[in-house]
Amino acid sequence: MVRQVAKRSRNSYSVEQKKEVIIYAKEHGWNKAARHFNLDKTMVGCWVNTSTSWTAEVNKKSKWIDSGRKAFFPKAEEKLYTWVIEQRK
């Protein structure tokens, strides 16, 4: 007999929602937080672990934290950006 596992639909959560889950998880544990908010416990764990790198300046309604590729040459990109702005003027 093959056991059918229910597949969860994909959702995105705002920073405020994630912070609420993190606070609850730190007080009650990852498993209880996962059951309380109907989430996967590994997702709760990832949010708790990565929450230390989140900055306070992040938009409250933002859903993308630390997303996107990091710059290989940040100083060169800054110089390029400055040059482009100067050329537009």
Phi, psi and omega in degrees: 000129180264129181274128179273127177256128180291130180271128180280146176280153181280136178228158172242146185236143179285167180297320180297318178296318180295320180295323178297317179295318182296316179299315179297319181294323179291331179277321190244348182105157184295317183295316179295321179296319179297318178291319183296318182261005180057052179238170174278138184294331178291327177293317178299317179298318178297317180296317180296316182292321183275349183295338180291335181268355180287143179261159180286342183279358182293139178302134184297328182267001182294144178250351183246110179245129181056031179267159179095163181280139178281150182289136176284324182231078186298323180293319179294320179293324177295318178296319178297316179300314179300317180298316180297317179297319178297319180294325179292329180291000000 
